[in-house]
């Protein structure tokens, strides 16, 4: 209903980003923000927002008036309100005083500035990316959730208010919004992007993530912004692995039917597909283990602040921290060791079975009604736990609501995942 196109694809090959493209993106953003933001609520409210944007754009023009334009010159970027930006308060979706949370921006935001972007503003997140009320609505149907916790970033890209946005993921916070809003979401390998200048939730999980409208745009921004990016190409289609066992039992029937129809289409297109028994069967990770690790680390992150501002925290966040305070360091360390073991177990299975990437639906179903749940961790958390890179491709709809197709790569092999995912995306149409 509120979907618009705003893509970097037109500037990917042969066309430079310049003052004309900057002007196009600026006018497009201001127009769509005025028309769509009152319905979508993708952005955190900001006083004198337009004045701030115009000053930022003017400075950008002035800085590069007689200099070569940097590679992402003039691109507007939405940034999840866990990530510090100089001149903008950090609220992290909470009721805590912004001065308690706001810090100096980190190396990743500085890198974005060096690439020539300008910031559309802070995008809405659930409280500290964990839980809580989300004002943001799904652009495809306002009665449904956009997903959490990177809700605002995904919705902003889906509406065309910006062609590129930044989120974070601990368990599902990039994959769910990308799937529900019908955009591309990419969560790189754990540790691939530095997290200085980010309000953390669970340091063993937290990873920066990106949203774009198509895979070509995702490939471009990833190669520009992820250090030591090594371009990858191959003269064959990837071998796709489908996890057997408990993982695929978590799907709703419509999602399951859609996925197997997509698998058939990929087989007809010449992809080799294998069903594989996974190394996590009969282990703790589909019990409470991952959640306990998140809550335990979250309690450590918030310990001092929680003692001072306990009444300012929402109910779900407060319950999670209090639960985490009961978890001993020895238990957390056991879960961290389990992360490393699973990471290398998956690498071994991929090598033994000849799997290039794993595939599944990005979520167990389409977007739930607004005000209920904001997504399912079951299809995503295990990959986050292992630190593996993941992509959600917009490739299907069920009753006019999007459902992403998830591709999962080997840890540290993000370049291969992006390349293979683009081939899958083309085959799925």
HELIX and SHEET records of a PDB file:
HELIX    1   1 UNK A    9  UNK A   11  5                                   3    
HELIX    2   2 UNK A   19  UNK A   40  1                                  22    
HELIX    3   3 UNK A   49  UNK A   63  1                                  15    
HELIX    4   4 UNK A   98  UNK A  101  1                                   4    
HELIX    5   5 UNK A  107  UNK A  114  1                                   8    
HELIX    6   6 UNK A  151  UNK A  158  1                                   8    
HELIX    7   7 UNK A  175  UNK A  181  1                                   7    
HELIX    8   8 UNK A  215  UNK A  225  1                                  11    
HELIX    9   9 UNK A  245  UNK A  250  5                                   6    
HELIX   10  10 UNK A  253  UNK A  268  1                                  16    
HELIX   11  11 UNK A  284  UNK A  286  5                                   3    
HELIX   12  12 UNK A  289  UNK A  309  1                                  21    
HELIX   13  13 UNK A  310  UNK A  312  5                                   3    
HELIX   14  14 UNK A  315  UNK A  324  1                                  10    
HELIX   15  15 UNK A  329  UNK A  353  1                                  25    
HELIX   16  16 UNK A  381  UNK A  386  1                                   6    
HELIX   17  17 UNK A  414  UNK A  428  1                                  15    
SHEET    1   A10 UNK A 118  UNK A 123  0                                        
SHEET    2   A10 UNK A  76  UNK A  80  1                                        
SHEET    3   A10 UNK A 164  UNK A 169  1                                        
SHEET    4   A10 UNK A 207  UNK A 212 -1                                        
SHEET    5   A10 UNK A 184  UNK A 187 -1                                        
SHEET    6   A10 UNK A 390  UNK A 398 -1                                        
SHEET    7   A10 UNK A 401  UNK A 408 -1                                        
SHEET    8   A10 UNK A 357  UNK A 361 -1                                        
SHEET    9   A10 UNK A 239  UNK A 243  1                                        
SHEET   10   A10 UNK A 272  UNK A 276  1                                        
END                                                                             
